[in-house]
């Protein structure tokens, strides 16, 4: 179970960011407060991705599966961070 959580952590953070963004857009609407909330949420999610990437980098791979899990976790964290930035950027530029 821990291996799956490590490998999917970036995508899970992105999914949470996605749903919370839509909640902000639906219930808060447009305005300075929503842009501030989106900026804060995007920053927190990107920071979590960076911290998890640092934690994964510190884990020594014991075998082939450990190395593969680390590479998959990095890929998921990178894709998740890119998706988080992509979703948060329009609100930050508006």
PDB file of N, CA, C and O in Angstrom:
ATOM      1  N   UNK A   1       0.821  -1.193   0.000  1.00  0.00           N
ATOM      2  CA  UNK A   1       0.000   0.000   0.000  1.00  0.00           C
ATOM      3  C   UNK A   1       0.870   1.264   0.000  1.00  0.00           C
ATOM      4  O   UNK A   1       0.547   2.247  -0.666  1.00  0.00           O
ATOM      5  N   UNK A   2       1.969   1.227   0.750  1.00  0.00           N
ATOM      6  CA  UNK A   2       2.843   2.395   0.811  1.00  0.00           C
ATOM      7  C   UNK A   2       3.469   2.683  -0.547  1.00  0.00           C
ATOM      8  O   UNK A   2       3.651   3.841  -0.920  1.00  0.00           O
ATOM      9  N   UNK A   3       3.797   1.625  -1.284  1.00  0.00           N
ATOM     10  CA  UNK A   3       4.403   1.818  -2.603  1.00  0.00           C
ATOM     11  C   UNK A   3       3.446   2.541  -3.538  1.00  0.00           C
ATOM     12  O   UNK A   3       3.864   3.418  -4.294  1.00  0.00           O
ATOM     13  N   UNK A   4       2.173   2.186  -3.496  1.00  0.00           N
ATOM     14  CA  UNK A   4       1.191   2.851  -4.352  1.00  0.00           C
ATOM     15  C   UNK A   4       1.022   4.311  -3.953  1.00  0.00           C
ATOM     16  O   UNK A   4       0.888   5.176  -4.818  1.00  0.00           O
ATOM     17  N   UNK A   5       1.027   4.594  -2.663  1.00  0.00           N
ATOM     18  CA  UNK A   5       0.897   5.979  -2.211  1.00  0.00           C
ATOM     19  C   UNK A   5       2.085   6.813  -2.669  1.00  0.00           C
ATOM     20  O   UNK A   5       1.924   7.976  -3.039  1.00  0.00           O
ATOM     21  N   UNK A   6       3.271   6.225  -2.646  1.00  0.00           N
ATOM     22  CA  UNK A   6       4.462   6.947  -3.097  1.00  0.00           C
ATOM     23  C   UNK A   6       4.385   7.206  -4.600  1.00  0.00           C
ATOM     24  O   UNK A   6       4.668   8.311  -5.061  1.00  0.00           O
ATOM     25  N   UNK A   7       4.000   6.182  -5.356  1.00  0.00           N
ATOM     26  CA  UNK A   7       3.985   6.317  -6.813  1.00  0.00           C
ATOM     27  C   UNK A   7       2.898   7.264  -7.305  1.00  0.00           C
ATOM     28  O   UNK A   7       3.085   7.944  -8.314  1.00  0.00           O
ATOM     29  N   UNK A   8       1.773   7.320  -6.614  1.00  0.00           N
ATOM     30  CA  UNK A   8       0.647   8.134  -7.071  1.00  0.00           C
ATOM     31  C   UNK A   8       0.513   9.459  -6.332  1.00  0.00           C
ATOM     32  O   UNK A   8      -0.477  10.165  -6.521  1.00  0.00           O
ATOM     33  N   UNK A   9       1.477   9.809  -5.501  1.00  0.00           N
ATOM     34  CA  UNK A   9       1.339  10.999  -4.665  1.00  0.00           C
ATOM     35  C   UNK A   9       1.163  12.282  -5.473  1.00  0.00           C
ATOM     36  O   UNK A   9       0.328  13.114  -5.119  1.00  0.00           O
ATOM     37  N   UNK A  10       1.919  12.460  -6.536  1.00  0.00           N
ATOM     38  CA  UNK A  10       1.795  13.675  -7.344  1.00  0.00           C
ATOM     39  C   UNK A  10       0.436  13.788  -8.009  1.00  0.00           C
ATOM     40  O   UNK A  10      -0.142  14.873  -8.076  1.00  0.00           O
ATOM     41  N   UNK A  11      -0.072  12.669  -8.499  1.00  0.00           N
ATOM     42  CA  UNK A  11      -1.374  12.688  -9.159  1.00  0.00           C
ATOM     43  C   UNK A  11      -2.505  12.875  -8.151  1.00  0.00           C
ATOM     44  O   UNK A  11      -3.520  13.493  -8.472  1.00  0.00           O
ATOM     45  N   UNK A  12      -2.342  12.348  -6.937  1.00  0.00           N
ATOM     46  CA  UNK A  12      -3.355  12.551  -5.903  1.00  0.00           C
ATOM     47  C   UNK A  12      -3.408  14.013  -5.457  1.00  0.00           C
ATOM     48  O   UNK A  12      -4.487  14.559  -5.227  1.00  0.00           O
ATOM     49  N   UNK A  13      -2.250  14.634  -5.338  1.00  0.00           N
ATOM     50  CA  UNK A  13      -2.211  16.058  -4.982  1.00  0.00           C
ATOM     51  C   UNK A  13      -2.853  16.885  -6.087  1.00  0.00           C
ATOM     52  O   UNK A  13      -3.597  17.825  -5.806  1.00  0.00           O
ATOM     53  N   UNK A  14      -2.572  16.545  -7.332  1.00  0.00           N
ATOM     54  CA  UNK A  14      -3.185  17.254  -8.452  1.00  0.00           C
ATOM     55  C   UNK A  14      -4.698  17.090  -8.439  1.00  0.00           C
ATOM     56  O   UNK A  14      -5.422  18.060  -8.668  1.00  0.00           O
ATOM     57  N   UNK A  15      -5.189  15.886  -8.177  1.00  0.00           N
ATOM     58  CA  UNK A  15      -6.636  15.652  -8.142  1.00  0.00           C
ATOM     59  C   UNK A  15      -7.289  16.465  -7.031  1.00  0.00           C
ATOM     60  O   UNK A  15      -8.354  17.048  -7.235  1.00  0.00           O
ATOM     61  N   UNK A  16      -6.666  16.509  -5.865  1.00  0.00           N
ATOM     62  CA  UNK A  16      -7.209  17.314  -4.768  1.00  0.00           C
ATOM     63  C   UNK A  16      -7.222  18.794  -5.152  1.00  0.00           C
ATOM     64  O   UNK A  16      -8.204  19.492  -4.898  1.00  0.00           O
ATOM     65  N   UNK A  17      -6.149  19.270  -5.757  1.00  0.00           N
ATOM     66  CA  UNK A  17      -6.073  20.661  -6.207  1.00  0.00           C
ATOM     67  C   UNK A  17      -7.179  20.949  -7.215  1.00  0.00           C
ATOM     68  O   UNK A  17      -7.830  21.992  -7.145  1.00  0.00           O
ATOM     69  N   UNK A  18      -7.391  20.035  -8.145  1.00  0.00           N
ATOM     70  CA  UNK A  18      -8.414  20.178  -9.181  1.00  0.00           C
ATOM     71  C   UNK A  18      -9.803  20.339  -8.568  1.00  0.00           C
ATOM     72  O   UNK A  18     -10.537  21.259  -8.929  1.00  0.00           O
ATOM     73  N   UNK A  19     -10.165  19.456  -7.650  1.00  0.00           N
ATOM     74  CA  UNK A  19     -11.499  19.505  -7.058  1.00  0.00           C
ATOM     75  C   UNK A  19     -11.680  20.726  -6.161  1.00  0.00           C
ATOM     76  O   UNK A  19     -12.756  21.324  -6.147  1.00  0.00           O
ATOM     77  N   UNK A  20     -10.658  21.101  -5.424  1.00  0.00           N
ATOM     78  CA  UNK A  20     -10.766  22.288  -4.572  1.00  0.00           C
ATOM     79  C   UNK A  20     -10.869  23.550  -5.427  1.00  0.00           C
ATOM     80  O   UNK A  20     -11.600  24.475  -5.074  1.00  0.00           O
ATOM     81  N   UNK A  21     -10.140  23.599  -6.553  1.00  0.00           N
ATOM     82  CA  UNK A  21     -10.253  24.750  -7.458  1.00  0.00           C
ATOM     83  C   UNK A  21     -11.671  24.902  -7.987  1.00  0.00           C
ATOM     84  O   UNK A  21     -12.210  26.008  -8.032  1.00  0.00           O
ATOM     85  N   UNK A  22     -12.266  23.793  -8.384  1.00  0.00           N
ATOM     86  CA  UNK A  22     -13.636  23.877  -8.876  1.00  0.00           C
ATOM     87  C   UNK A  22     -14.600  24.261  -7.766  1.00  0.00           C
ATOM     88  O   UNK A  22     -15.592  24.941  -8.028  1.00  0.00           O
ATOM     89  N   UNK A  23     -14.339  23.850  -6.551  1.00  0.00           N
ATOM     90  CA  UNK A  23     -15.148  24.288  -5.419  1.00  0.00           C
ATOM     91  C   UNK A  23     -15.016  25.782  -5.180  1.00  0.00           C
ATOM     92  O   UNK A  23     -16.006  26.459  -4.901  1.00  0.00           O
ATOM     93  N   UNK A  24     -13.807  26.295  -5.286  1.00  0.00           N
ATOM     94  CA  UNK A  24     -13.593  27.737  -5.137  1.00  0.00           C
ATOM     95  C   UNK A  24     -14.319  28.489  -6.242  1.00  0.00           C
ATOM     96  O   UNK A  24     -14.982  29.492  -5.980  1.00  0.00           O
ATOM     97  N   UNK A  25     -14.198  28.015  -7.461  1.00  0.00           N
ATOM     98  CA  UNK A  25     -14.865  28.676  -8.583  1.00  0.00           C
ATOM     99  C   UNK A  25     -16.379  28.634  -8.470  1.00  0.00           C
ATOM    100  O   UNK A  25     -17.056  29.580  -8.872  1.00  0.00           O
ATOM    101  N   UNK A  26     -16.913  27.557  -7.931  1.00  0.00           N
ATOM    102  CA  UNK A  26     -18.364  27.408  -7.829  1.00  0.00           C
ATOM    103  C   UNK A  26     -18.945  28.205  -6.666  1.00  0.00           C
ATOM    104  O   UNK A  26     -19.989  28.841  -6.814  1.00  0.00           O
ATOM    105  N   UNK A  27     -18.288  28.179  -5.522  1.00  0.00           N
ATOM    106  CA  UNK A  27     -18.885  28.756  -4.325  1.00  0.00           C
ATOM    107  C   UNK A  27     -18.378  30.151  -3.990  1.00  0.00           C
ATOM    108  O   UNK A  27     -19.114  30.928  -3.381  1.00  0.00           O
ATOM    109  N   UNK A  28     -17.168  30.495  -4.356  1.00  0.00           N
ATOM    110  CA  UNK A  28     -16.656  31.837  -4.074  1.00  0.00           C
ATOM    111  C   UNK A  28     -16.864  32.750  -5.271  1.00  0.00           C
ATOM    112  O   UNK A  28     -17.160  33.934  -5.106  1.00  0.00           O
ATOM    113  N   UNK A  29     -16.713  32.210  -6.471  1.00  0.00           N
ATOM    114  CA  UNK A  29     -16.920  33.012  -7.676  1.00  0.00           C
ATOM    115  C   UNK A  29     -15.678  33.778  -8.073  1.00  0.00           C
ATOM    116  O   UNK A  29     -14.561  33.444  -7.677  1.00  0.00           O
ATOM    117  N   UNK A  30     -15.900  34.829  -8.877  1.00  0.00           N
ATOM    118  CA  UNK A  30     -14.790  35.665  -9.329  1.00  0.00           C
ATOM    119  C   UNK A  30     -14.562  36.792  -8.341  1.00  0.00           C
ATOM    120  O   UNK A  30     -15.495  37.268  -7.693  1.00  0.00           O
ATOM    121  N   UNK A  31     -13.346  37.200  -8.239  1.00  0.00           N
ATOM    122  CA  UNK A  31     -13.004  38.305  -7.357  1.00  0.00           C
ATOM    123  C   UNK A  31     -11.622  38.116  -6.772  1.00  0.00           C
ATOM    124  O   UNK A  31     -10.939  37.123  -7.026  1.00  0.00           O
ATOM    125  N   UNK A  32     -11.235  39.096  -5.986  1.00  0.00           N
ATOM    126  CA  UNK A  32      -9.902  39.070  -5.399  1.00  0.00           C
ATOM    127  C   UNK A  32      -9.744  37.922  -4.411  1.00  0.00           C
ATOM    128  O   UNK A  32      -8.685  37.297  -4.346  1.00  0.00           O
ATOM    129  N   UNK A  33     -10.800  37.641  -3.638  1.00  0.00           N
ATOM    130  CA  UNK A  33     -10.719  36.568  -2.640  1.00  0.00           C
ATOM    131  C   UNK A  33     -10.502  35.209  -3.299  1.00  0.00           C
ATOM    132  O   UNK A  33      -9.725  34.392  -2.804  1.00  0.00           O
ATOM    133  N   UNK A  34     -11.181  34.972  -4.405  1.00  0.00           N
ATOM    134  CA  UNK A  34     -11.007  33.680  -5.078  1.00  0.00           C
ATOM    135  C   UNK A  34      -9.614  33.567  -5.694  1.00  0.00           C
ATOM    136  O   UNK A  34      -8.998  32.502  -5.643  1.00  0.00           O
ATOM    137  N   UNK A  35      -9.118  34.651  -6.273  1.00  0.00           N
ATOM    138  CA  UNK A  35      -7.764  34.608  -6.838  1.00  0.00           C
ATOM    139  C   UNK A  35      -6.714  34.401  -5.746  1.00  0.00           C
ATOM    140  O   UNK A  35      -5.728  33.693  -5.945  1.00  0.00           O
ATOM    141  N   UNK A  36      -6.939  35.024  -4.599  1.00  0.00           N
ATOM    142  CA  UNK A  36      -6.021  34.844  -3.478  1.00  0.00           C
ATOM    143  C   UNK A  36      -6.070  33.406  -2.960  1.00  0.00           C
ATOM    144  O   UNK A  36      -5.034  32.820  -2.646  1.00  0.00           O
ATOM    145  N   UNK A  37      -7.269  32.844  -2.873  1.00  0.00           N
ATOM    146  CA  UNK A  37      -7.410  31.455  -2.423  1.00  0.00           C
ATOM    147  C   UNK A  37      -6.759  30.493  -3.411  1.00  0.00           C
ATOM    148  O   UNK A  37      -6.108  29.530  -3.004  1.00  0.00           O
ATOM    149  N   UNK A  38      -6.930  30.747  -4.703  1.00  0.00           N
ATOM    150  CA  UNK A  38      -6.323  29.890  -5.724  1.00  0.00           C
ATOM    151  C   UNK A  38      -4.806  30.007  -5.682  1.00  0.00           C
ATOM    152  O   UNK A  38      -4.105  29.005  -5.822  1.00  0.00           O
ATOM    153  N   UNK A  39      -4.294  31.210  -5.493  1.00  0.00           N
ATOM    154  CA  UNK A  39      -2.842  31.395  -5.398  1.00  0.00           C
ATOM    155  C   UNK A  39      -2.281  30.659  -4.186  1.00  0.00           C
ATOM    156  O   UNK A  39      -1.241  30.007  -4.275  1.00  0.00           O
ATOM    157  N   UNK A  40      -2.970  30.766  -3.057  1.00  0.00           N
ATOM    158  CA  UNK A  40      -2.508  30.081  -1.851  1.00  0.00           C
ATOM    159  C   UNK A  40      -2.565  28.568  -2.024  1.00  0.00           C
ATOM    160  O   UNK A  40      -1.624  27.862  -1.661  1.00  0.00           O
ATOM    161  N   UNK A  41      -3.663  28.073  -2.574  1.00  0.00           N
ATOM    162  CA  UNK A  41      -3.808  26.632  -2.792  1.00  0.00           C
ATOM    163  C   UNK A  41      -2.756  26.107  -3.762  1.00  0.00           C
ATOM    164  O   UNK A  41      -2.170  25.048  -3.534  1.00  0.00           O
ATOM    165  N   UNK A  42      -2.519  26.842  -4.836  1.00  0.00           N
ATOM    166  CA  UNK A  42      -1.520  26.428  -5.819  1.00  0.00           C
ATOM    167  C   UNK A  42      -0.128  26.412  -5.189  1.00  0.00           C
ATOM    168  O   UNK A  42       0.640  25.476  -5.410  1.00  0.00           O
ATOM    169  N   UNK A  43       0.194  27.424  -4.422  1.00  0.00           N
ATOM    170  CA  UNK A  43       1.494  27.466  -3.749  1.00  0.00           C
ATOM    171  C   UNK A  43       1.677  26.331  -2.757  1.00  0.00           C
ATOM    172  O   UNK A  43       2.748  25.727  -2.692  1.00  0.00           O
ATOM    173  N   UNK A  44       0.638  26.037  -1.983  1.00  0.00           N
ATOM    174  CA  UNK A  44       0.721  24.947  -1.006  1.00  0.00           C
ATOM    175  C   UNK A  44       0.898  23.604  -1.711  1.00  0.00           C
ATOM    176  O   UNK A  44       1.723  22.789  -1.299  1.00  0.00           O
ATOM    177  N   UNK A  45       0.127  23.376  -2.767  1.00  0.00           N
ATOM    178  CA  UNK A  45       0.230  22.100  -3.494  1.00  0.00           C
ATOM    179  C   UNK A  45       1.591  21.946  -4.165  1.00  0.00           C
ATOM    180  O   UNK A  45       2.156  20.852  -4.165  1.00  0.00           O
ATOM    181  N   UNK A  46       2.126  23.021  -4.733  1.00  0.00           N
ATOM    182  CA  UNK A  46       3.458  22.947  -5.339  1.00  0.00           C
ATOM    183  C   UNK A  46       4.533  22.705  -4.281  1.00  0.00           C
ATOM    184  O   UNK A  46       5.499  21.982  -4.527  1.00  0.00           O
ATOM    185  N   UNK A  47       4.366  23.306  -3.111  1.00  0.00           N
ATOM    186  CA  UNK A  47       5.322  23.080  -2.026  1.00  0.00           C
ATOM    187  C   UNK A  47       5.266  21.633  -1.544  1.00  0.00           C
ATOM    188  O   UNK A  47       6.302  21.036  -1.250  1.00  0.00           O
ATOM    189  N   UNK A  48       4.069  21.070  -1.461  1.00  0.00           N
ATOM    190  CA  UNK A  48       3.937  19.666  -1.062  1.00  0.00           C
ATOM    191  C   UNK A  48       4.606  18.761  -2.089  1.00  0.00           C
ATOM    192  O   UNK A  48       5.290  17.806  -1.723  1.00  0.00           O
ATOM    193  N   UNK A  49       4.412  19.057  -3.373  1.00  0.00           N
ATOM    194  CA  UNK A  49       5.078  18.270  -4.424  1.00  0.00           C
ATOM    195  C   UNK A  49       6.595  18.355  -4.289  1.00  0.00           C
ATOM    196  O   UNK A  49       7.286  17.347  -4.438  1.00  0.00           O
ATOM    197  N   UNK A  50       7.109  19.532  -4.013  1.00  0.00           N
ATOM    198  CA  UNK A  50       8.559  19.697  -3.866  1.00  0.00           C
ATOM    199  C   UNK A  50       9.079  18.949  -2.639  1.00  0.00           C
ATOM    200  O   UNK A  50      10.135  18.319  -2.699  1.00  0.00           O
ATOM    201  N   UNK A  51       8.347  19.015  -1.536  1.00  0.00           N
ATOM    202  CA  UNK A  51       8.770  18.297  -0.331  1.00  0.00           C
ATOM    203  C   UNK A  51       8.739  16.788  -0.539  1.00  0.00           C
ATOM    204  O   UNK A  51       9.634  16.076  -0.086  1.00  0.00           O
ATOM    205  N   UNK A  52       7.714  16.306  -1.221  1.00  0.00           N
ATOM    206  CA  UNK A  52       7.646  14.872  -1.497  1.00  0.00           C
ATOM    207  C   UNK A  52       8.759  14.435  -2.451  1.00  0.00           C
ATOM    208  O   UNK A  52       9.316  13.348  -2.300  1.00  0.00           O
ATOM    209  N   UNK A  53       9.080  15.275  -3.428  1.00  0.00           N
ATOM    210  CA  UNK A  53      10.183  14.947  -4.337  1.00  0.00           C
ATOM    211  C   UNK A  53      11.502  14.870  -3.570  1.00  0.00           C
ATOM    212  O   UNK A  53      12.327  13.996  -3.835  1.00  0.00           O
ATOM    213  N   UNK A  54      11.696  15.776  -2.629  1.00  0.00           N
ATOM    214  CA  UNK A  54      12.912  15.731  -1.810  1.00  0.00           C
ATOM    215  C   UNK A  54      12.933  14.480  -0.935  1.00  0.00           C
ATOM    216  O   UNK A  54      13.986  13.870  -0.747  1.00  0.00           O
ATOM    217  N   UNK A  55      11.774  14.097  -0.401  1.00  0.00           N
ATOM    218  CA  UNK A  55      11.706  12.890   0.425  1.00  0.00           C
ATOM    219  C   UNK A  55      11.961  11.634  -0.403  1.00  0.00           C
ATOM    220  O   UNK A  55      12.641  10.713   0.051  1.00  0.00           O
ATOM    221  N   UNK A  56      11.414  11.599  -1.614  1.00  0.00           N
ATOM    222  CA  UNK A  56      11.637  10.438  -2.486  1.00  0.00           C
ATOM    223  C   UNK A  56      13.108  10.359  -2.885  1.00  0.00           C
ATOM    224  O   UNK A  56      13.660   9.265  -3.001  1.00  0.00           O
ATOM    225  N   UNK A  57      13.739  11.500  -3.092  1.00  0.00           N
ATOM    226  CA  UNK A  57      15.145  11.512  -3.480  1.00  0.00           C
ATOM    227  C   UNK A  57      16.034  10.970  -2.352  1.00  0.00           C
ATOM    228  O   UNK A  57      17.075  10.369  -2.616  1.00  0.00           O
ATOM    229  N   UNK A  58      15.627  11.178  -1.118  1.00  0.00           N
ATOM    230  CA  UNK A  58      16.423  10.699   0.016  1.00  0.00           C
ATOM    231  C   UNK A  58      16.254   9.202   0.267  1.00  0.00           C
ATOM    232  O   UNK A  58      17.081   8.598   0.950  1.00  0.00           O
ATOM    233  N   UNK A  59      15.190   8.590  -0.276  1.00  0.00           N
ATOM    234  CA  UNK A  59      14.968   7.159  -0.067  1.00  0.00           C
ATOM    235  C   UNK A  59      15.934   6.358  -0.939  1.00  0.00           C
ATOM    236  O   UNK A  59      15.920   6.505  -2.161  1.00  0.00           O
ATOM    237  N   UNK A  60      16.758   5.528  -0.343  1.00  0.00           N
ATOM    238  CA  UNK A  60      17.681   4.735  -1.164  1.00  0.00           C
ATOM    239  C   UNK A  60      16.944   3.553  -1.805  1.00  0.00           C
ATOM    240  O   UNK A  60      16.238   2.818  -1.115  1.00  0.00           O
ATOM    241  N   UNK A  61      17.103   3.371  -3.110  1.00  0.00           N
ATOM    242  CA  UNK A  61      16.473   2.203  -3.734  1.00  0.00           C
ATOM    243  C   UNK A  61      17.227   0.931  -3.351  1.00  0.00           C
ATOM    244  O   UNK A  61      18.443   0.841  -3.519  1.00  0.00           O
ATOM    245  N   UNK A  62      16.487  -0.046  -2.835  1.00  0.00           N
ATOM    246  CA  UNK A  62      17.117  -1.292  -2.404  1.00  0.00           C
ATOM    247  C   UNK A  62      17.235  -2.313  -3.530  1.00  0.00           C
ATOM    248  O   UNK A  62      18.125  -3.163  -3.521  1.00  0.00           O
ATOM    249  N   UNK A  63      16.337  -2.221  -4.487  1.00  0.00           N
ATOM    250  CA  UNK A  63      16.327  -3.201  -5.570  1.00  0.00           C
ATOM    251  C   UNK A  63      15.775  -2.532  -6.825  1.00  0.00           C
ATOM    252  O   UNK A  63      15.580  -1.317  -6.857  1.00  0.00           O
ATOM    253  N   UNK A  64      15.525  -3.334  -7.854  1.00  0.00           N
ATOM    254  CA  UNK A  64      15.007  -2.792  -9.107  1.00  0.00           C
ATOM    255  C   UNK A  64      13.639  -2.156  -8.905  1.00  0.00           C
ATOM    256  O   UNK A  64      13.364  -1.094  -9.463  1.00  0.00           O
ATOM    257  N   UNK A  65      12.776  -2.793  -8.110  1.00  0.00           N
ATOM    258  CA  UNK A  65      11.447  -2.239  -7.867  1.00  0.00           C
ATOM    259  C   UNK A  65      11.536  -0.900  -7.142  1.00  0.00           C
ATOM    260  O   UNK A  65      10.768   0.015  -7.437  1.00  0.00           O
ATOM    261  N   UNK A  66      12.455  -0.778  -6.208  1.00  0.00           N
ATOM    262  CA  UNK A  66      12.625   0.484  -5.495  1.00  0.00           C
ATOM    263  C   UNK A  66      13.059   1.609  -6.422  1.00  0.00           C
ATOM    264  O   UNK A  66      12.587   2.739  -6.302  1.00  0.00           O
ATOM    265  N   UNK A  67      13.956   1.298  -7.342  1.00  0.00           N
ATOM    266  CA  UNK A  67      14.403   2.309  -8.306  1.00  0.00           C
ATOM    267  C   UNK A  67      13.268   2.683  -9.253  1.00  0.00           C
ATOM    268  O   UNK A  67      13.073   3.858  -9.564  1.00  0.00           O
ATOM    269  N   UNK A  68      12.522   1.684  -9.708  1.00  0.00           N
ATOM    270  CA  UNK A  68      11.387   1.938 -10.598  1.00  0.00           C
ATOM    271  C   UNK A  68      10.324   2.767  -9.893  1.00  0.00           C
ATOM    272  O   UNK A  68       9.749   3.679 -10.486  1.00  0.00           O
ATOM    273  N   UNK A  69      10.059   2.451  -8.620  1.00  0.00           N
ATOM    274  CA  UNK A  69       9.077   3.194  -7.833  1.00  0.00           C
ATOM    275  C   UNK A  69       9.512   4.647  -7.679  1.00  0.00           C
ATOM    276  O   UNK A  69       8.686   5.557  -7.761  1.00  0.00           O
ATOM    277  N   UNK A  70      10.799   4.865  -7.458  1.00  0.00           N
ATOM    278  CA  UNK A  70      11.318   6.222  -7.324  1.00  0.00           C
ATOM    279  C   UNK A  70      11.158   7.003  -8.626  1.00  0.00           C
ATOM    280  O   UNK A  70      10.749   8.164  -8.610  1.00  0.00           O
ATOM    281  N   UNK A  71      11.481   6.369  -9.749  1.00  0.00           N
ATOM    282  CA  UNK A  71      11.345   7.041 -11.039  1.00  0.00           C
ATOM    283  C   UNK A  71       9.886   7.353 -11.347  1.00  0.00           C
ATOM    284  O   UNK A  71       9.572   8.429 -11.856  1.00  0.00           O
ATOM    285  N   UNK A  72       8.999   6.420 -11.041  1.00  0.00           N
ATOM    286  CA  UNK A  72       7.580   6.648 -11.276  1.00  0.00           C
ATOM    287  C   UNK A  72       7.044   7.747 -10.368  1.00  0.00           C
ATOM    288  O   UNK A  72       6.216   8.553 -10.792  1.00  0.00           O
ATOM    289  N   UNK A  73       7.508   7.786  -9.129  1.00  0.00           N
ATOM    290  CA  UNK A  73       7.088   8.844  -8.211  1.00  0.00           C
ATOM    291  C   UNK A  73       7.553  10.209  -8.712  1.00  0.00           C
ATOM    292  O   UNK A  73       6.792  11.175  -8.663  1.00  0.00           O
ATOM    293  N   UNK A  74       8.797  10.300  -9.194  1.00  0.00           N
ATOM    294  CA  UNK A  74       9.287  11.561  -9.752  1.00  0.00           C
ATOM    295  C   UNK A  74       8.473  11.990 -10.960  1.00  0.00           C
ATOM    296  O   UNK A  74       8.139  13.166 -11.105  1.00  0.00           O
ATOM    297  N   UNK A  75       8.154  11.035 -11.831  1.00  0.00           N
ATOM    298  CA  UNK A  75       7.349  11.363 -13.011  1.00  0.00           C
ATOM    299  C   UNK A  75       5.965  11.847 -12.599  1.00  0.00           C
ATOM    300  O   UNK A  75       5.467  12.832 -13.143  1.00  0.00           O
ATOM    301  N   UNK A  76       5.344  11.169 -11.651  1.00  0.00           N
ATOM    302  CA  UNK A  76       4.023  11.583 -11.179  1.00  0.00           C
ATOM    303  C   UNK A  76       4.055  12.939 -10.498  1.00  0.00           C
ATOM    304  O   UNK A  76       3.152  13.755 -10.687  1.00  0.00           O
ATOM    305  N   UNK A  77       5.091  13.183  -9.707  1.00  0.00           N
ATOM    306  CA  UNK A  77       5.210  14.484  -9.049  1.00  0.00           C
ATOM    307  C   UNK A  77       5.460  15.594 -10.061  1.00  0.00           C
ATOM    308  O   UNK A  77       4.933  16.697  -9.915  1.00  0.00           O
ATOM    309  N   UNK A  78       6.256  15.311 -11.084  1.00  0.00           N
ATOM    310  CA  UNK A  78       6.501  16.314 -12.128  1.00  0.00           C
ATOM    311  C   UNK A  78       5.253  16.625 -12.926  1.00  0.00           C
ATOM    312  O   UNK A  78       4.939  17.790 -13.170  1.00  0.00           O
ATOM    313  N   UNK A  79       4.539  15.583 -13.335  1.00  0.00           N
ATOM    314  CA  UNK A  79       3.296  15.792 -14.086  1.00  0.00           C
ATOM    315  C   UNK A  79       2.265  16.487 -13.212  1.00  0.00           C
ATOM    316  O   UNK A  79       1.558  17.383 -13.673  1.00  0.00           O
ATOM    317  N   UNK A  80       2.178  16.075 -11.949  1.00  0.00           N
ATOM    318  CA  UNK A  80       1.236  16.712 -11.030  1.00  0.00           C
ATOM    319  C   UNK A  80       1.558  18.183 -10.808  1.00  0.00           C
ATOM    320  O   UNK A  80       0.657  19.021 -10.804  1.00  0.00           O
ATOM    321  N   UNK A  81       2.837  18.503 -10.625  1.00  0.00           N
ATOM    322  CA  UNK A  81       3.229  19.901 -10.419  1.00  0.00           C
ATOM    323  C   UNK A  81       2.945  20.741 -11.658  1.00  0.00           C
ATOM    324  O   UNK A  81       2.490  21.880 -11.552  1.00  0.00           O
ATOM    325  N   UNK A  82       3.211  20.180 -12.827  1.00  0.00           N
ATOM    326  CA  UNK A  82       2.920  20.896 -14.068  1.00  0.00           C
ATOM    327  C   UNK A  82       1.415  21.132 -14.222  1.00  0.00           C
ATOM    328  O   UNK A  82       0.998  22.218 -14.625  1.00  0.00           O
ATOM    329  N   UNK A  83       0.606  20.132 -13.907  1.00  0.00           N
ATOM    330  CA  UNK A  83      -0.846  20.275 -14.005  1.00  0.00           C
ATOM    331  C   UNK A  83      -1.371  21.276 -12.981  1.00  0.00           C
ATOM    332  O   UNK A  83      -2.277  22.053 -13.282  1.00  0.00           O
ATOM    333  N   UNK A  84      -0.814  21.264 -11.782  1.00  0.00           N
ATOM    334  CA  UNK A  84      -1.222  22.225 -10.752  1.00  0.00           C
ATOM    335  C   UNK A  84      -0.902  23.641 -11.208  1.00  0.00           C
ATOM    336  O   UNK A  84      -1.732  24.541 -11.081  1.00  0.00           O
ATOM    337  N   UNK A  85       0.291  23.838 -11.734  1.00  0.00           N
ATOM    338  CA  UNK A  85       0.680  25.157 -12.233  1.00  0.00           C
ATOM    339  C   UNK A  85      -0.207  25.580 -13.395  1.00  0.00           C
ATOM    340  O   UNK A  85      -0.621  26.737 -13.470  1.00  0.00           O
ATOM    341  N   UNK A  86      -0.501  24.661 -14.294  1.00  0.00           N
ATOM    342  CA  UNK A  86      -1.330  24.953 -15.466  1.00  0.00           C
ATOM    343  C   UNK A  86      -2.744  25.359 -15.051  1.00  0.00           C
ATOM    344  O   UNK A  86      -3.330  26.256 -15.657  1.00  0.00           O
ATOM    345  N   UNK A  87      -3.294  24.715 -14.034  1.00  0.00           N
ATOM    346  CA  UNK A  87      -4.642  25.043 -13.589  1.00  0.00           C
ATOM    347  C   UNK A  87      -4.684  26.330 -12.776  1.00  0.00           C
ATOM    348  O   UNK A  87      -5.673  27.061 -12.835  1.00  0.00           O
ATOM    349  N   UNK A  88      -3.648  26.615 -12.032  1.00  0.00           N
ATOM    350  CA  UNK A  88      -3.655  27.804 -11.198  1.00  0.00           C
ATOM    351  C   UNK A  88      -3.223  29.062 -11.919  1.00  0.00           C
ATOM    352  O   UNK A  88      -3.548  30.165 -11.479  1.00  0.00           O
ATOM    353  N   UNK A  89      -2.499  28.925 -13.016  1.00  0.00           N
ATOM    354  CA  UNK A  89      -1.944  30.075 -13.719  1.00  0.00           C
ATOM    355  C   UNK A  89      -2.990  31.035 -14.280  1.00  0.00           C
ATOM    356  O   UNK A  89      -2.804  32.243 -14.134  1.00  0.00           O
ATOM    357  N   UNK A  90      -4.076  30.586 -14.910  1.00  0.00           N
ATOM    358  CA  UNK A  90      -5.054  31.554 -15.436  1.00  0.00           C
ATOM    359  C   UNK A  90      -5.645  32.461 -14.360  1.00  0.00           C
ATOM    360  O   UNK A  90      -5.865  33.649 -14.597  1.00  0.00           O
ATOM    361  N   UNK A  91      -5.897  31.910 -13.198  1.00  0.00           N
ATOM    362  CA  UNK A  91      -6.443  32.739 -12.120  1.00  0.00           C
ATOM    363  C   UNK A  91      -5.401  33.720 -11.606  1.00  0.00           C
ATOM    364  O   UNK A  91      -5.740  34.824 -11.180  1.00  0.00           O
ATOM    365  N   UNK A  92      -4.151  33.329 -11.644  1.00  0.00           N
ATOM    366  CA  UNK A  92      -3.098  34.214 -11.165  1.00  0.00           C
ATOM    367  C   UNK A  92      -2.779  35.320 -12.161  1.00  0.00           C
ATOM    368  O   UNK A  92      -2.338  36.400 -11.768  1.00  0.00           O
ATOM    369  N   UNK A  93      -2.995  35.062 -13.443  1.00  0.00           N
ATOM    370  CA  UNK A  93      -2.708  36.065 -14.466  1.00  0.00           C
ATOM    371  C   UNK A  93      -3.877  37.010 -14.719  1.00  0.00           C
ATOM    372  O   UNK A  93      -3.697  38.058 -15.338  1.00  0.00           O
ATOM    373  N   UNK A  94      -5.063  36.658 -14.252  1.00  0.00           N
ATOM    374  CA  UNK A  94      -6.256  37.486 -14.510  1.00  0.00           C
ATOM    375  C   UNK A  94      -6.252  38.747 -13.679  1.00  0.00           C
ATOM    376  O   UNK A  94      -7.180  39.551 -13.773  1.00  0.00           O
TER     377      UNK A  94
END
